């Protein structure tokens, strides 16, 4: 029996993407060669990487003057590559969770960093909105969705400087005005593909402005010039990303995906808010559509493990909260069907009937 997969990453992928990838592992594009063995220089794989880049641009409305890159190293590599390539004097960062905190640490190796706002003192339970953005920043870096804490930035910031965003866990889940950004990056293992590739969308004219020497592999211009083929790219996750992007287009694009995400999250938050034994952990206006975090209400904390076991018996997996915060986390990425959300809600209600 198939599981209801709420893991935060690596996470659920659509059957469409998985099935097509399995077929290509056996025989890629009618070549008689497995995708795992194909040359990345072959015309068949060149067609994959070209189409994937074009679909990213189409689905997100990427304007002219931007390049789409497929890189290794995960989003954590981008914590360093962004300031290495873009930070000349001073950058602003919002501290909204663990990954934003890590990005700040890396950026300070390359220049002055202003932390404009932080919700750390309150356990990262909200997304800061009350802060000033000073003039003269090279960029403002935001983590648009905080997977551990269940908070999300729901609209592009109106800033007097370019934006840079880590969209690892909410990319393709809502419309984005890419023209406001000098760079957007996303690890693939949540809304796009298996781990092993990172999507980067970078504004071409933002590159080449820093004085520092940049190692060849860490210079975005290297990968722009070589079409993400300077070294052997992660072939399999790029192929799977293409399948996901094709599927997103079939489903109606990012606007349709946003409507689906809003519906799924809305139903689950309603169940949490109407519960006696469960409560949400993030501020209502900043609640994530991708990662719903909740805990037991006071007096029921001892039932946490019992509820996880109860869900496991119903083939619901991946709802245990991050080890740093505990509680529960249900990740509702694009590939998760509404049926799985309804199964979790039913489990919550049945468990409450037994225990409340």
Secondary structure, DSSP 8 states (H G I E B T S, - for coil): ---EE--SSS----HHHHHHHHHHHHSSTTSSS-TTTS-TTSHHHHHHHHHHHHHHHHHHT--TTEEEEEESSHHHHHHHHHHHHH-SSEEEEEE-SHHHHHHHHHHTTTSEEEEEEE-GGGTT-S--------TT-S-EEEESEETTTTEE--S----SS-EEEE-TTTTTSS---GGGEEEEEEESTTTTSSTT-EEEEEEGGGSS---S---GGG-HHHHHHTTT-SS---HHHHHHHHHHHHHHHHHTHHHHHHHHHHHHHHHHHHHHHT-SSEEE-S-GGGB-SSEEEEEE-TT-GGGHHHHHHHHHHTTEE--B--TTT-SEEEE--TTS-HHHHHHHHHHHHHHHHHH-
